[in-house]
């Protein structure tokens, strides 16, 4: 939730009202409100004691939000704490961490010989099982908590990291009430190198002897810590509107079209001068495409037979929260939604002379990835292909239209929550690139002619579906492996 997101929602509501759309949010508005709560660290009530020595919050350590109390826990040193199965990296291979507090240290963000692209491309396996960062791995192994020795970059900006770390992840109140939230946060504490010197004093190795690629071993000290949290309420919203169809009967059914209008925001901890994640492609491109389709529809000479449901989802980057909320607590009769068309990243293209390996899977100037169109409905797949073939003839690439896709793209955008609700979907996507979830995802890098061609094609696909005599039949069961996002 943010002021920026609220201003964007207000802008879209203003345009929708100007174009004559019917509000479909709460209480006759364009906004479906979502009450949320963040659990922040209560710094005054959070404490740490190592080897009988009490430490001072802010000066010696800070803690991420979690409700935890641990007394007389044995301590083990777990190297860098990483597990990467395909690379035979297992920081805890020689160490029993169950019911212990694990200390980890590394000056590198990722394990030696592994890059960010390696970890998130899918080629090294599934994140959370084949790949686990220290917090995941320590928790999976049954540890009581994690203590991270701050690397140089964190020490140099200690006050900033301390402040940001205390901010909790916002959760949706209604999901929490239904027990649908994720499990409790894993207790994680960051300490200074000076504190680490004291921690390793009298042990088999001093902190200075650990080196750049330290190995695991048990320590002789014990730790006591308590982390308290405090609740901070906040509010955000989905933006929802309807363009009513022309047919007296079919207008009761809807073709849904959507995009997420959030991105990952401002990151004051980012390296370099640019702290703003613009999200021009992810998903400014989809947000603008859906808004452009709304404007074009409002100026068309006639109306499609079925109604068109527009939803701009919030919180996609925090776990598809907005689309999950809309499907769980819809402001319309969700059973009357015949199809959902999802647009997430359609603004970038790989030029023929681009040799950057980070752009290897980025689609070309006339290409786009299409996912899910045939997974639940043969008719929907047929219309999707036929519309494109009879119009602008984009290169539809179906390589990720596979339940076993290691990238798990089917799970990574808002269409997923419609699919598990039994609604057939189509997802248009340009592919990951060098600026995916980076500060460089800027408007100047958008391929606007490509974005326009894809948007026009989706507009016509939407219209074809809206004018069908019968809604696209769901003649296939969603593959079992695609029903749980995990």
HELIX and SHEET records of a PDB file:
HELIX    1   1 UNK A    3  UNK A   18  1                                  16    
HELIX    2   2 UNK A   43  UNK A   45  5                                   3    
HELIX    3   3 UNK A   85  UNK A   87  5                                   3    
HELIX    4   4 UNK A  116  UNK A  120  1                                   5    
HELIX    5   5 UNK A  134  UNK A  140  1                                   7    
HELIX    6   6 UNK A  152  UNK A  156  1                                   5    
HELIX    7   7 UNK A  158  UNK A  165  1                                   8    
HELIX    8   8 UNK A  173  UNK A  177  1                                   5    
HELIX    9   9 UNK A  193  UNK A  199  1                                   7    
HELIX   10  10 UNK A  207  UNK A  209  5                                   3    
HELIX   11  11 UNK A  250  UNK A  252  5                                   3    
HELIX   12  12 UNK A  280  UNK A  285  3                                   6    
HELIX   13  13 UNK A  286  UNK A  299  1                                  14    
HELIX   14  14 UNK A  316  UNK A  318  5                                   3    
HELIX   15  15 UNK A  321  UNK A  328  1                                   8    
HELIX   16  16 UNK A  334  UNK A  336  5                                   3    
HELIX   17  17 UNK A  357  UNK A  359  5                                   3    
HELIX   18  18 UNK A  378  UNK A  389  1                                  12    
HELIX   19  19 UNK A  409  UNK A  411  5                                   3    
HELIX   20  20 UNK A  415  UNK A  419  1                                   5    
HELIX   21  21 UNK A  443  UNK A  445  5                                   3    
HELIX   22  22 UNK A  448  UNK A  466  1                                  19    
HELIX   23  23 UNK A  480  UNK A  482  5                                   3    
SHEET    1   A 4 UNK A  22  UNK A  23  0                                        
SHEET    2   A 4 UNK A 229  UNK A 243 -1                                        
SHEET    3   A 4 UNK A  31  UNK A  41 -1                                        
SHEET    4   A 4 UNK A 170  UNK A 172 -1                                        
SHEET    1   B 8 UNK A  22  UNK A  23  0                                        
SHEET    2   B 8 UNK A 229  UNK A 243 -1                                        
SHEET    3   B 8 UNK A 307  UNK A 313 -1                                        
SHEET    4   B 8 UNK A 254  UNK A 260  1                                        
SHEET    5   B 8 UNK A 337  UNK A 343  1                                        
SHEET    6   B 8 UNK A 425  UNK A 429  1                                        
SHEET    7   B 8 UNK A 367  UNK A 371 -1                                        
SHEET    8   B 8 UNK A 395  UNK A 397  1                                        
SHEET    1   C 8 UNK A  53  UNK A  55  0                                        
SHEET    2   C 8 UNK A  47  UNK A  50 -1                                        
SHEET    3   C 8 UNK A 217  UNK A 227 -1                                        
SHEET    4   C 8 UNK A  68  UNK A  77 -1                                        
SHEET    5   C 8 UNK A 101  UNK A 104  1                                        
SHEET    6   C 8 UNK A 145  UNK A 149  1                                        
SHEET    7   C 8 UNK A 188  UNK A 191  1                                        
SHEET    8   C 8 UNK A  61  UNK A  63 -1                                        
SHEET    1   D 3 UNK A  89  UNK A  90  0                                        
SHEET    2   D 3 UNK A  83  UNK A  84 -1                                        
SHEET    3   D 3 UNK A 131  UNK A 132 -1                                        
END                                                                             
